Amino acid sequence: MPSLKDVKMKIVGVGKTKQITKAMNMVASAKLRGAQARIERFRPYAAKYRDVLAELSSKVEGDVHPLLMEHEEKKSCAIVLVTSDRGLCGSFNGNIIAQALKLAKDKSAAGMQVSFACVGRKGRDAVRSAGYDVFTAYGDRMGSIDFALASSVAQEVINGYETSTYDEVWLIYGEFVSMGSQPPRTLRLLPLQTPEAGEVAEDDAKPSCEYVYEPQEEKLLAELLPRYVKVQVYRGMLDTSASEHAARMAAMDNATRNCNEMINTLTLLYNKTRQASITSELIDIVGGAEALKG
């Protein structure tokens, strides 16, 4: 049985850990409010942007813009992976990374060369450990993301697709659904998937809208297609940021509860150890008294 001093030191140590996890929970809660407000404001814009562009691209031929053209030979694939910079958020990063590595494995099995553009240290380190090529990486930037960062990442894959360096471009990020759900999401950025290509919109049950465009569709696509890629990458970053804070809140809440359980268990052990020590001392005293009487 451990000594009273050892048990007491463990209780103190777990209590300090509990203070840290509780503070991290509060910090994540404060950051989540701002991140959640940003993604909730931006998500309708990104969704409608995609719907309009899909409807517009369905009215033109596939060769009017390089970003709409399907490459005949699929030799290379670029994956834009968005994760957090820090851990302590449960299985959040692990789920996104597992989804990305699964996609990379499938593309490699199909004979394609896979390379990554990573935003976030966790994804970058995992991809490099897995042996895949990382052609660009942005670490320690998820705490201060902006549209300029998304534009920089998107422009690299746009240039690569236009020069046939990449034949497909995918985006993988953590989607913020609710406080308790942040599943990984996979989206094909390039070439753009039109409804005829099998991409079903989220609000497909609603009647489709008929849009009137000016100027001509070809001129609009030249302006809108590159911006579409940037908008979707930025949405992925905002979603991942909000999901990270929600996942960290849940993880730190679970850690705090575990600390409380450990403190209760150690306190019970401390009382039992103290009671055993007192009982042992009483036995020694009684034994000594009986020996004096004898």
CYANA upper distance limits for C-alpha pairs under 8 A (distance plus 0.5 A):
  1 MET  CA    273 THR  CA      7.77
  2 PRO  CA      6 ASP  CA      6.85
  2 PRO  CA      7 VAL  CA      7.24
  2 PRO  CA    273 THR  CA      8.08
  3 SER  CA      7 VAL  CA      6.98
  3 SER  CA    273 THR  CA      7.71
  4 LEU  CA      8 LYS  CA      6.58
  4 LEU  CA    270 TYR  CA      6.81
  4 LEU  CA    273 THR  CA      6.97
  4 LEU  CA    274 ARG  CA      7.13
  5 LYS  CA      9 MET  CA      6.62
  6 ASP  CA     10 LYS  CA      6.81
  7 VAL  CA     11 ILE  CA      6.81
  7 VAL  CA    266 LEU  CA      7.13
  7 VAL  CA    269 LEU  CA      8.02
  7 VAL  CA    270 TYR  CA      6.45
  8 LYS  CA     12 VAL  CA      6.81
  8 LYS  CA    270 TYR  CA      7.56
  9 MET  CA     13 GLY  CA      6.65
 10 LYS  CA     14 VAL  CA      6.62
 10 LYS  CA    266 LEU  CA      8.07
 11 ILE  CA     15 GLY  CA      6.58
 11 ILE  CA    263 ILE  CA      6.30
 11 ILE  CA    266 LEU  CA      6.82
 11 ILE  CA    267 THR  CA      7.75
 12 VAL  CA     16 LYS  CA      6.86
 13 GLY  CA     17 THR  CA      6.85
 14 VAL  CA     18 LYS  CA      6.64
 14 VAL  CA    259 CYS  CA      6.63
 14 VAL  CA    262 MET  CA      7.89
 14 VAL  CA    263 ILE  CA      7.22
 15 GLY  CA     19 GLN  CA      6.92
 15 GLY  CA    259 CYS  CA      7.69
 15 GLY  CA    263 ILE  CA      7.77
 16 LYS  CA     20 ILE  CA      6.97
 17 THR  CA     21 THR  CA      6.77
 17 THR  CA    259 CYS  CA      7.92
 18 LYS  CA     22 LYS  CA      6.52
 18 LYS  CA    255 ALA  CA      8.05
 18 LYS  CA    256 THR  CA      5.90
 18 LYS  CA    259 CYS  CA      6.22
 18 LYS  CA    260 ASN  CA      8.12
 19 GLN  CA     23 ALA  CA      6.65
 20 ILE  CA     24 MET  CA      6.65
 21 THR  CA     25 ASN  CA      6.60
 21 THR  CA    252 MET  CA      5.76
 21 THR  CA    253 ASP  CA      7.89
 21 THR  CA    255 ALA  CA      7.04
 21 THR  CA    256 THR  CA      6.38
 22 LYS  CA     26 MET  CA      6.90
 22 LYS  CA    252 MET  CA      7.24
 22 LYS  CA    253 ASP  CA      7.67
 22 LYS  CA    256 THR  CA      6.75
 23 ALA  CA     27 VAL  CA      6.76
 24 MET  CA     28 ALA  CA      6.56
 24 MET  CA    249 MET  CA      8.17
 24 MET  CA    252 MET  CA      7.22
 25 ASN  CA     29 SER  CA      6.60
 25 ASN  CA    248 ARG  CA      7.59
 25 ASN  CA    249 MET  CA      5.44
 25 ASN  CA    250 ALA  CA      8.38
 25 ASN  CA    252 MET  CA      5.88
 25 ASN  CA    253 ASP  CA      6.96
 26 MET  CA     30 ALA  CA      6.78
 26 MET  CA    249 MET  CA      8.23
 27 VAL  CA     31 LYS  CA      6.80
 28 ALA  CA     32 LEU  CA      6.40
 28 ALA  CA    245 HIS  CA      5.67
 28 ALA  CA    246 ALA  CA      7.73
 28 ALA  CA    248 ARG  CA      7.00
 28 ALA  CA    249 MET  CA      6.18
 29 SER  CA     33 ARG  CA      7.09
 29 SER  CA    245 HIS  CA      7.52
 29 SER  CA    246 ALA  CA      7.98
 29 SER  CA    249 MET  CA      6.87
 30 ALA  CA     34 GLY  CA      7.82
 31 LYS  CA     35 ALA  CA      6.85
 31 LYS  CA    245 HIS  CA      7.27
 32 LEU  CA     36 GLN  CA      6.22
 32 LEU  CA    242 ALA  CA      6.31
 32 LEU  CA    245 HIS  CA      5.84
 32 LEU  CA    246 ALA  CA      6.95
 33 ARG  CA     37 ALA  CA      6.71
 34 GLY  CA     38 ARG  CA      6.85
 35 ALA  CA     39 ILE  CA      6.90
 35 ALA  CA    238 LEU  CA      7.47
 35 ALA  CA    241 SER  CA      6.96
 35 ALA  CA    242 ALA  CA      5.41
 36 GLN  CA     40 GLU  CA      6.57
 36 GLN  CA    242 ALA  CA      5.91
 37 ALA  CA     41 ARG  CA      6.69
 38 ARG  CA     42 PHE  CA      6.69
 38 ARG  CA    238 LEU  CA      7.61
 39 ILE  CA     43 ARG  CA      6.15
 39 ILE  CA    235 ARG  CA      7.64
 39 ILE  CA    238 LEU  CA      6.05
 39 ILE  CA    239 ASP  CA      6.60
 39 ILE  CA    242 ALA  CA      7.91
 40 GLU  CA     44 PRO  CA      7.92
 41 ARG  CA     45 TYR  CA      8.17
 42 PHE  CA     46 ALA  CA      6.83
 42 PHE  CA    235 ARG  CA      7.63
 43 ARG  CA     47 ALA  CA      6.58
 43 ARG  CA    235 ARG  CA      7.31
 44 PRO  CA     48 LYS  CA      6.54
 45 TYR  CA     49 TYR  CA      6.44
 46 ALA  CA     50 ARG  CA      6.72
 46 ALA  CA    231 VAL  CA      6.81
 46 ALA  CA    232 GLN  CA      7.07
 46 ALA  CA    235 ARG  CA      7.46
 47 ALA  CA     51 ASP  CA      6.81
 48 LYS  CA     52 VAL  CA      6.59
 49 TYR  CA     53 LEU  CA      6.64
 49 TYR  CA    228 TYR  CA      7.61
 50 ARG  CA     54 ALA  CA      6.50
 50 ARG  CA    228 TYR  CA      7.51
 51 ASP  CA     55 GLU  CA      6.68
 51 ASP  CA    201 ALA  CA      7.76
 52 VAL  CA     56 LEU  CA      6.56
 52 VAL  CA    211 TYR  CA      8.46
 53 LEU  CA     57 SER  CA      6.47
 53 LEU  CA    221 LEU  CA      8.35
 53 LEU  CA    224 LEU  CA      7.99
 53 LEU  CA    225 LEU  CA      8.09
 53 LEU  CA    228 TYR  CA      8.38
 54 ALA  CA     58 SER  CA      6.72
 54 ALA  CA    192 LEU  CA      8.05
 54 ALA  CA    193 GLN  CA      7.59
 54 ALA  CA    194 THR  CA      5.51
 54 ALA  CA    195 PRO  CA      7.38
 55 GLU  CA     59 LYS  CA      7.48
 55 GLU  CA    194 THR  CA      7.68
 55 GLU  CA    195 PRO  CA      8.23
 56 LEU  CA     60 VAL  CA      7.79
 56 LEU  CA    217 GLU  CA      7.33
 56 LEU  CA    221 LEU  CA      8.37
 57 SER  CA     61 GLU  CA      8.25
 57 SER  CA     62 GLY  CA      8.32
 57 SER  CA     68 LEU  CA      8.39
 57 SER  CA    194 THR  CA      7.30
 57 SER  CA    217 GLU  CA      8.44
 57 SER  CA    221 LEU  CA      8.00
 58 SER  CA    194 THR  CA      6.53
 58 SER  CA    195 PRO  CA      7.96
 58 SER  CA    196 GLU  CA      7.97
 59 LYS  CA    217 GLU  CA      8.47
 60 VAL  CA     64 VAL  CA      7.65
 60 VAL  CA    217 GLU  CA      7.72
 60 VAL  CA    218 GLU  CA      8.03
 62 GLY  CA     68 LEU  CA      5.96
 62 GLY  CA     69 MET  CA      5.82
 62 GLY  CA     70 GLU  CA      8.21
 63 ASP  CA     68 LEU  CA      7.12
 63 ASP  CA     69 MET  CA      5.90
 64 VAL  CA     68 LEU  CA      7.91
 64 VAL  CA     69 MET  CA      8.44
 64 VAL  CA    218 GLU  CA      6.98
 65 HIS  CA     69 MET  CA      7.25
 65 HIS  CA    218 GLU  CA      8.12
 65 HIS  CA    221 LEU  CA      7.80
 65 HIS  CA    222 ALA  CA      7.27
 66 PRO  CA    161 TYR  CA      8.46
 66 PRO  CA    162 GLU  CA      6.33
 67 LEU  CA    158 ILE  CA      8.15
 67 LEU  CA    161 TYR  CA      7.60
 67 LEU  CA    162 GLU  CA      7.16
 67 LEU  CA    190 LEU  CA      6.97
 67 LEU  CA    191 PRO  CA      6.15
 67 LEU  CA    192 LEU  CA      7.55
 67 LEU  CA    225 LEU  CA      7.62
 68 LEU  CA    190 LEU  CA      7.89
 68 LEU  CA    191 PRO  CA      5.68
 68 LEU  CA    192 LEU  CA      6.26
 69 MET  CA    191 PRO  CA      6.92
 70 GLU  CA    167 ASP  CA      8.28
 70 GLU  CA    191 PRO  CA      6.74
 71 HIS  CA    164 SER  CA      8.39
 71 HIS  CA    167 ASP  CA      6.44
 73 GLU  CA    167 ASP  CA      8.16
 74 LYS  CA    112 MET  CA      6.95
 74 LYS  CA    167 ASP  CA      6.09
 74 LYS  CA    168 GLU  CA      8.11
 75 LYS  CA    111 GLY  CA      7.33
 75 LYS  CA    112 MET  CA      5.10
 75 LYS  CA    113 GLN  CA      6.66
 75 LYS  CA    166 TYR  CA      8.05
 75 LYS  CA    167 ASP  CA      7.01
 76 SER  CA    112 MET  CA      5.29
 76 SER  CA    113 GLN  CA      4.94
 76 SER  CA    114 VAL  CA      6.38
 76 SER  CA    115 SER  CA      8.39
 76 SER  CA    165 THR  CA      7.52
 76 SER  CA    166 TYR  CA      5.51
 76 SER  CA    167 ASP  CA      5.94
 76 SER  CA    168 GLU  CA      7.42
 77 CYS  CA    107 LYS  CA      7.90
 77 CYS  CA    112 MET  CA      6.91
 77 CYS  CA    113 GLN  CA      6.54
 77 CYS  CA    114 VAL  CA      5.39
 77 CYS  CA    115 SER  CA      6.93
 77 CYS  CA    166 TYR  CA      5.79
 77 CYS  CA    167 ASP  CA      6.24
 77 CYS  CA    168 GLU  CA      5.35
 77 CYS  CA    169 VAL  CA      6.48
 77 CYS  CA    170 TRP  CA      8.35
 78 ALA  CA    114 VAL  CA      6.45
 78 ALA  CA    115 SER  CA      5.59
 78 ALA  CA    116 PHE  CA      6.12
 78 ALA  CA    117 ALA  CA      7.75
 78 ALA  CA    157 VAL  CA      7.78
 78 ALA  CA    166 TYR  CA      6.61
 78 ALA  CA    167 ASP  CA      8.40
 78 ALA  CA    168 GLU  CA      6.72
 78 ALA  CA    169 VAL  CA      5.30
 78 ALA  CA    170 TRP  CA      6.85
 79 ILE  CA    100 ALA  CA      8.20
 79 ILE  CA    104 ALA  CA      8.47
 79 ILE  CA    114 VAL  CA      7.96
 79 ILE  CA    115 SER  CA      6.90
 79 ILE  CA    116 PHE  CA      5.33
 79 ILE  CA    117 ALA  CA      6.66
 79 ILE  CA    169 VAL  CA      6.28
 79 ILE  CA    170 TRP  CA      5.25
 79 ILE  CA    171 LEU  CA      6.34
 79 ILE  CA    172 ILE  CA      7.78
 80 VAL  CA    116 PHE  CA      6.38
 80 VAL  CA    117 ALA  CA      5.20
 80 VAL  CA    118 CYS  CA      6.44
 80 VAL  CA    119 VAL  CA      8.20
 80 VAL  CA    169 VAL  CA      7.95
 80 VAL  CA    170 TRP  CA      6.53
 80 VAL  CA    171 LEU  CA      5.22
 80 VAL  CA    172 ILE  CA      6.72
 81 LEU  CA     97 ILE  CA      8.47
 81 LEU  CA    100 ALA  CA      7.61
 81 LEU  CA    116 PHE  CA      7.40
 81 LEU  CA    117 ALA  CA      6.64
 81 LEU  CA    118 CYS  CA      5.37
 81 LEU  CA    119 VAL  CA      6.70
 81 LEU  CA    123 GLY  CA      7.21
 81 LEU  CA    171 LEU  CA      6.67
 81 LEU  CA    172 ILE  CA      5.58
 81 LEU  CA    173 TYR  CA      6.77
 82 VAL  CA    118 CYS  CA      6.56
 82 VAL  CA    119 VAL  CA      5.31
 82 VAL  CA    120 GLY  CA      6.61
 82 VAL  CA    123 GLY  CA      7.45
 82 VAL  CA    171 LEU  CA      8.41
 82 VAL  CA    172 ILE  CA      6.81
 82 VAL  CA    173 TYR  CA      5.49
 82 VAL  CA    174 GLY  CA      8.06
 82 VAL  CA    236 GLY  CA      7.54
 82 VAL  CA    237 MET  CA      6.91
 82 VAL  CA    240 THR  CA      7.37
 83 THR  CA     93 ASN  CA      6.57
 83 THR  CA     96 ILE  CA      7.67
 83 THR  CA     97 ILE  CA      8.42
 83 THR  CA    118 CYS  CA      8.32
 83 THR  CA    119 VAL  CA      6.76
 83 THR  CA    120 GLY  CA      5.42
 83 THR  CA    121 ARG  CA      7.82
 83 THR  CA    122 LYS  CA      6.73
 83 THR  CA    123 GLY  CA      6.03
 83 THR  CA    173 TYR  CA      7.13
 83 THR  CA    174 GLY  CA      7.90
 83 THR  CA    240 THR  CA      7.01
 84 SER  CA     93 ASN  CA      7.40
 84 SER  CA    119 VAL  CA      8.28
 84 SER  CA    120 GLY  CA      5.38
 84 SER  CA    121 ARG  CA      7.12
 84 SER  CA    122 LYS  CA      6.62
 84 SER  CA    123 GLY  CA      8.04
 84 SER  CA    142 MET  CA      6.82
 84 SER  CA    240 THR  CA      7.72
 84 SER  CA    241 SER  CA      7.62
 84 SER  CA    244 GLU  CA      7.05
 85 ASP  CA    120 GLY  CA      5.14
 85 ASP  CA    121 ARG  CA      5.07
 85 ASP  CA    122 LYS  CA      6.12
 85 ASP  CA    139 GLY  CA      7.10
 85 ASP  CA    140 ASP  CA      6.13
 85 ASP  CA    141 ARG  CA      8.01
 85 ASP  CA    142 MET  CA      6.92
 86 ARG  CA    121 ARG  CA      7.82
 86 ARG  CA    122 LYS  CA      7.39
 87 GLY  CA     93 ASN  CA      8.19
 87 GLY  CA    122 LYS  CA      8.11
 88 LEU  CA    248 ARG  CA      6.66
 88 LEU  CA    251 ALA  CA      7.42
 88 LEU  CA    252 MET  CA      8.17
 89 CYS  CA     93 ASN  CA      8.11
 89 CYS  CA    244 GLU  CA      7.13
 89 CYS  CA    245 HIS  CA      8.16
 89 CYS  CA    247 ALA  CA      5.55
 89 CYS  CA    248 ARG  CA      4.41
 89 CYS  CA    249 MET  CA      7.98
 89 CYS  CA    250 ALA  CA      8.09
 89 CYS  CA    251 ALA  CA      6.01
 89 CYS  CA    252 MET  CA      8.17
 90 GLY  CA    247 ALA  CA      6.98
 90 GLY  CA    248 ARG  CA      7.28
 90 GLY  CA    250 ALA  CA      8.45
 90 GLY  CA    251 ALA  CA      5.95
 91 SER  CA     95 ASN  CA      6.53
 92 PHE  CA     96 ILE  CA      7.19
 92 PHE  CA    174 GLY  CA      8.20
 92 PHE  CA    182 GLN  CA      7.82
 92 PHE  CA    183 PRO  CA      8.46
 92 PHE  CA    244 GLU  CA      7.56
 92 PHE  CA    247 ALA  CA      6.95
 93 ASN  CA     97 ILE  CA      6.59
 93 ASN  CA    122 LYS  CA      7.53
 93 ASN  CA    123 GLY  CA      7.96
 94 GLY  CA     98 ALA  CA      6.46
 95 ASN  CA     99 GLN  CA      6.73
 95 ASN  CA    183 PRO  CA      8.10
 95 ASN  CA    184 PRO  CA      6.96
 96 ILE  CA    100 ALA  CA      6.79
 96 ILE  CA    172 ILE  CA      7.59
 96 ILE  CA    173 TYR  CA      6.90
 96 ILE  CA    174 GLY  CA      6.92
 96 ILE  CA    183 PRO  CA      8.33
 96 ILE  CA    184 PRO  CA      5.59
 96 ILE  CA    185 ARG  CA      8.36
 97 ILE  CA    101 LEU  CA      6.60
 97 ILE  CA    123 GLY  CA      6.72
 97 ILE  CA    126 ALA  CA      7.74
 97 ILE  CA    127 VAL  CA      8.41
 98 ALA  CA    102 LYS  CA      6.55
 99 GLN  CA    103 LEU  CA      6.81
 99 GLN  CA    172 ILE  CA      8.22
 99 GLN  CA    184 PRO  CA      7.47
100 ALA  CA    104 ALA  CA      6.63
100 ALA  CA    172 ILE  CA      7.06
101 LEU  CA    105 LYS  CA      6.48
101 LEU  CA    127 VAL  CA      8.21
102 LYS  CA    106 ASP  CA      6.72
103 LEU  CA    107 LYS  CA      6.69
104 ALA  CA    108 SER  CA      6.53
104 ALA  CA    114 VAL  CA      6.68
105 LYS  CA    109 ALA  CA      6.58
106 ASP  CA    110 ALA  CA      6.86
107 LYS  CA    111 GLY  CA      7.12
107 LYS  CA    112 MET  CA      5.97
107 LYS  CA    113 GLN  CA      7.97
107 LYS  CA    114 VAL  CA      7.52
108 SER  CA    112 MET  CA      5.45
108 SER  CA    113 GLN  CA      6.56
108 SER  CA    114 VAL  CA      7.09
114 VAL  CA    132 TYR  CA      7.52
114 VAL  CA    133 ASP  CA      7.66
115 SER  CA    132 TYR  CA      6.75
115 SER  CA    133 ASP  CA      5.31
115 SER  CA    134 VAL  CA      6.15
115 SER  CA    135 PHE  CA      7.07
116 PHE  CA    127 VAL  CA      8.25
116 PHE  CA    132 TYR  CA      7.87
116 PHE  CA    133 ASP  CA      6.70
116 PHE  CA    134 VAL  CA      5.15
116 PHE  CA    135 PHE  CA      6.59
116 PHE  CA    136 THR  CA      7.68
117 ALA  CA    134 VAL  CA      6.40
117 ALA  CA    135 PHE  CA      6.44
117 ALA  CA    136 THR  CA      5.41
117 ALA  CA    137 ALA  CA      6.24
117 ALA  CA    153 VAL  CA      7.92
118 CYS  CA    123 GLY  CA      6.74
118 CYS  CA    124 ARG  CA      5.88
118 CYS  CA    134 VAL  CA      7.68
118 CYS  CA    136 THR  CA      6.96
118 CYS  CA    137 ALA  CA      5.16
118 CYS  CA    138 TYR  CA      6.74
119 VAL  CA    123 GLY  CA      7.71
119 VAL  CA    124 ARG  CA      7.72
119 VAL  CA    137 ALA  CA      6.35
119 VAL  CA    138 TYR  CA      5.29
119 VAL  CA    139 GLY  CA      6.74
119 VAL  CA    141 ARG  CA      7.98
119 VAL  CA    142 MET  CA      8.00
120 GLY  CA    124 ARG  CA      6.94
120 GLY  CA    137 ALA  CA      8.14
120 GLY  CA    138 TYR  CA      6.54
120 GLY  CA    139 GLY  CA      5.36
120 GLY  CA    140 ASP  CA      6.86
120 GLY  CA    141 ARG  CA      7.28
120 GLY  CA    142 MET  CA      6.83
121 ARG  CA    125 ASP  CA      6.54
121 ARG  CA    138 TYR  CA      7.87
121 ARG  CA    139 GLY  CA      5.31
121 ARG  CA    140 ASP  CA      7.08
122 LYS  CA    126 ALA  CA      6.74
123 GLY  CA    127 VAL  CA      6.54
124 ARG  CA    128 ARG  CA      6.72
124 ARG  CA    134 VAL  CA      8.05
124 ARG  CA    137 ALA  CA      7.14
124 ARG  CA    139 GLY  CA      8.29
125 ASP  CA    129 SER  CA      6.61
126 ALA  CA    130 ALA  CA      6.70
127 VAL  CA    131 GLY  CA      7.03
127 VAL  CA    132 TYR  CA      6.29
127 VAL  CA    133 ASP  CA      8.24
127 VAL  CA    134 VAL  CA      7.99
128 ARG  CA    132 TYR  CA      6.21
128 ARG  CA    133 ASP  CA      7.42
128 ARG  CA    134 VAL  CA      7.54
141 ARG  CA    145 ILE  CA      6.57
142 MET  CA    237 MET  CA      8.14
142 MET  CA    241 SER  CA      7.26
143 GLY  CA    241 SER  CA      8.38
145 ILE  CA    149 LEU  CA      6.99
145 ILE  CA    150 ALA  CA      8.45
145 ILE  CA    237 MET  CA      7.82
145 ILE  CA    238 LEU  CA      8.32
146 ASP  CA    150 ALA  CA      7.31
146 ASP  CA    234 TYR  CA      8.08
147 PHE  CA    151 SER  CA      6.43
147 PHE  CA    230 LYS  CA      8.36
147 PHE  CA    234 TYR  CA      6.62
148 ALA  CA    152 SER  CA      6.65
149 LEU  CA    153 VAL  CA      6.90
150 ALA  CA    154 ALA  CA      6.52
150 ALA  CA    230 LYS  CA      6.33
150 ALA  CA    231 VAL  CA      8.19
150 ALA  CA    233 VAL  CA      6.18
150 ALA  CA    234 TYR  CA      5.53
150 ALA  CA    237 MET  CA      8.21
151 SER  CA    155 GLN  CA      6.41
151 SER  CA    230 LYS  CA      5.61
151 SER  CA    233 VAL  CA      8.39
151 SER  CA    234 TYR  CA      8.23
152 SER  CA    156 GLU  CA      7.09
153 VAL  CA    157 VAL  CA      7.43
153 VAL  CA    230 LYS  CA      8.41
153 VAL  CA    233 VAL  CA      8.36
154 ALA  CA    158 ILE  CA      6.60
154 ALA  CA    229 VAL  CA      6.59
154 ALA  CA    230 LYS  CA      5.74
154 ALA  CA    233 VAL  CA      7.20
155 GLN  CA    159 ASN  CA      6.58
155 GLN  CA    226 PRO  CA      8.18
155 GLN  CA    230 LYS  CA      8.04
156 GLU  CA    160 GLY  CA      6.73
157 VAL  CA    161 TYR  CA      6.56
157 VAL  CA    166 TYR  CA      8.15
157 VAL  CA    169 VAL  CA      7.61
158 ILE  CA    162 GLU  CA      6.66
158 ILE  CA    226 PRO  CA      7.59
158 ILE  CA    229 VAL  CA      8.43
159 ASN  CA    163 THR  CA      6.69
160 GLY  CA    164 SER  CA      6.57
160 GLY  CA    165 THR  CA      5.28
160 GLY  CA    166 TYR  CA      6.00
161 TYR  CA    165 THR  CA      6.27
161 TYR  CA    166 TYR  CA      5.34
161 TYR  CA    167 ASP  CA      6.63
161 TYR  CA    168 GLU  CA      7.82
161 TYR  CA    169 VAL  CA      8.22
161 TYR  CA    190 LEU  CA      8.23
168 GLU  CA    188 ARG  CA      8.23
168 GLU  CA    189 LEU  CA      8.33
168 GLU  CA    190 LEU  CA      6.13
168 GLU  CA    191 PRO  CA      7.02
169 VAL  CA    188 ARG  CA      6.63
169 VAL  CA    189 LEU  CA      5.93
169 VAL  CA    190 LEU  CA      5.44
169 VAL  CA    191 PRO  CA      7.80
170 TRP  CA    186 THR  CA      7.55
170 TRP  CA    187 LEU  CA      6.23
170 TRP  CA    188 ARG  CA      4.89
170 TRP  CA    189 LEU  CA      5.82
170 TRP  CA    190 LEU  CA      7.52
171 LEU  CA    186 THR  CA      6.32
171 LEU  CA    187 LEU  CA      5.60
171 LEU  CA    188 ARG  CA      6.64
171 LEU  CA    189 LEU  CA      6.94
171 LEU  CA    233 VAL  CA      7.74
171 LEU  CA    236 GLY  CA      8.28
172 ILE  CA    184 PRO  CA      7.39
172 ILE  CA    185 ARG  CA      6.08
172 ILE  CA    186 THR  CA      5.13
172 ILE  CA    187 LEU  CA      6.93
172 ILE  CA    236 GLY  CA      8.14
173 TYR  CA    184 PRO  CA      6.14
173 TYR  CA    185 ARG  CA      5.95
173 TYR  CA    186 THR  CA      7.39
173 TYR  CA    236 GLY  CA      6.07
173 TYR  CA    237 MET  CA      7.81
173 TYR  CA    239 ASP  CA      7.92
173 TYR  CA    240 THR  CA      6.47
174 GLY  CA    182 GLN  CA      6.38
174 GLY  CA    183 PRO  CA      6.22
174 GLY  CA    184 PRO  CA      4.89
174 GLY  CA    185 ARG  CA      6.36
174 GLY  CA    236 GLY  CA      7.74
174 GLY  CA    239 ASP  CA      6.69
174 GLY  CA    240 THR  CA      5.22
174 GLY  CA    243 SER  CA      6.80
175 GLU  CA    182 GLN  CA      5.81
175 GLU  CA    183 PRO  CA      6.22
175 GLU  CA    184 PRO  CA      6.49
175 GLU  CA    185 ARG  CA      6.49
175 GLU  CA    236 GLY  CA      7.84
175 GLU  CA    239 ASP  CA      5.65
175 GLU  CA    240 THR  CA      6.67
175 GLU  CA    243 SER  CA      7.04
176 PHE  CA    181 SER  CA      7.36
176 PHE  CA    182 GLN  CA      5.42
176 PHE  CA    183 PRO  CA      7.92
176 PHE  CA    239 ASP  CA      5.83
176 PHE  CA    240 THR  CA      7.44
176 PHE  CA    242 ALA  CA      6.77
176 PHE  CA    243 SER  CA      5.41
177 VAL  CA    181 SER  CA      6.02
177 VAL  CA    182 GLN  CA      6.23
177 VAL  CA    183 PRO  CA      8.19
178 SER  CA    182 GLN  CA      7.35
179 MET  CA    243 SER  CA      8.46
179 MET  CA    246 ALA  CA      6.08
179 MET  CA    247 ALA  CA      8.09
180 GLY  CA    246 ALA  CA      8.00
180 GLY  CA    247 ALA  CA      8.13
180 GLY  CA    250 ALA  CA      8.18
182 GLN  CA    243 SER  CA      6.14
182 GLN  CA    247 ALA  CA      7.98
188 ARG  CA    192 LEU  CA      7.80
188 ARG  CA    193 GLN  CA      8.00
189 LEU  CA    193 GLN  CA      8.43
189 LEU  CA    229 VAL  CA      6.91
189 LEU  CA    232 GLN  CA      8.37
193 GLN  CA    197 ALA  CA      6.14
193 GLN  CA    198 GLY  CA      7.72
193 GLN  CA    199 GLU  CA      6.41
194 THR  CA    198 GLY  CA      7.48
194 THR  CA    199 GLU  CA      6.63
195 PRO  CA    199 GLU  CA      5.49
195 PRO  CA    200 VAL  CA      6.55
195 PRO  CA    201 ALA  CA      8.23
200 VAL  CA    204 ASP  CA      6.95
204 ASP  CA    208 SER  CA      8.23
213 TYR  CA    217 GLU  CA      7.21
214 GLU  CA    220 LEU  CA      8.30
215 PRO  CA    219 LYS  CA      7.09
215 PRO  CA    220 LEU  CA      7.19
216 GLN  CA    220 LEU  CA      6.93
217 GLU  CA    221 LEU  CA      6.57
218 GLU  CA    222 ALA  CA      6.91
219 LYS  CA    223 GLU  CA      7.27
220 LEU  CA    224 LEU  CA      6.44
221 LEU  CA    225 LEU  CA      5.92
222 ALA  CA    226 PRO  CA      7.93
223 GLU  CA    227 ARG  CA      7.46
224 LEU  CA    228 TYR  CA      6.41
225 LEU  CA    229 VAL  CA      7.14
226 PRO  CA    230 LYS  CA      7.08
227 ARG  CA    231 VAL  CA      6.56
228 TYR  CA    232 GLN  CA      6.74
229 VAL  CA    233 VAL  CA      6.74
230 LYS  CA    234 TYR  CA      6.60
231 VAL  CA    235 ARG  CA      6.62
232 GLN  CA    236 GLY  CA      6.70
233 VAL  CA    237 MET  CA      6.88
234 TYR  CA    238 LEU  CA      6.77
235 ARG  CA    239 ASP  CA      6.52
236 GLY  CA    240 THR  CA      6.54
237 MET  CA    241 SER  CA      6.59
238 LEU  CA    242 ALA  CA      6.82
239 ASP  CA    243 SER  CA      6.54
240 THR  CA    244 GLU  CA      6.42
241 SER  CA    245 HIS  CA      7.09
242 ALA  CA    246 ALA  CA      6.81
243 SER  CA    247 ALA  CA      6.49
244 GLU  CA    248 ARG  CA      6.57
245 HIS  CA    249 MET  CA      6.58
246 ALA  CA    250 ALA  CA      6.88
247 ALA  CA    251 ALA  CA      6.62
248 ARG  CA    252 MET  CA      6.44
249 MET  CA    253 ASP  CA      6.51
250 ALA  CA    254 ASN  CA      6.69
251 ALA  CA    255 ALA  CA      6.66
252 MET  CA    256 THR  CA      6.56
253 ASP  CA    257 ARG  CA      6.84
254 ASN  CA    258 ASN  CA      6.67
255 ALA  CA    259 CYS  CA      6.66
256 THR  CA    260 ASN  CA      6.86
257 ARG  CA    261 GLU  CA      6.85
258 ASN  CA    262 MET  CA      6.65
259 CYS  CA    263 ILE  CA      6.56
260 ASN  CA    264 ASN  CA      6.72
261 GLU  CA    265 THR  CA      6.67
262 MET  CA    266 LEU  CA      6.47
263 ILE  CA    267 THR  CA      6.37
264 ASN  CA    268 LEU  CA      6.71
265 THR  CA    269 LEU  CA      6.77
266 LEU  CA    270 TYR  CA      6.46
267 THR  CA    271 ASN  CA      6.70
268 LEU  CA    272 LYS  CA      6.72
269 LEU  CA    273 THR  CA      6.51
270 TYR  CA    274 ARG  CA      6.50
271 ASN  CA    275 GLN  CA      6.48
272 LYS  CA    276 ALA  CA      6.58
273 THR  CA    277 SER  CA      6.63
274 ARG  CA    278 ILE  CA      6.67
275 GLN  CA    279 THR  CA      6.56
276 ALA  CA    280 SER  CA      6.57
277 SER  CA    281 GLU  CA      6.77
278 ILE  CA    282 LEU  CA      6.69
279 THR  CA    283 ILE  CA      6.67
280 SER  CA    284 ASP  CA      6.81
281 GLU  CA    285 ILE  CA      6.72
282 LEU  CA    286 VAL  CA      6.56
283 ILE  CA    287 GLY  CA      6.39
284 ASP  CA    288 GLY  CA      6.56
285 ILE  CA    289 ALA  CA      6.67
286 VAL  CA    290 GLU  CA      6.63
287 GLY  CA    291 ALA  CA      6.64
288 GLY  CA    292 LEU  CA      6.78
289 ALA  CA    293 LYS  CA      6.86
290 GLU  CA    294 GLY  CA      6.77
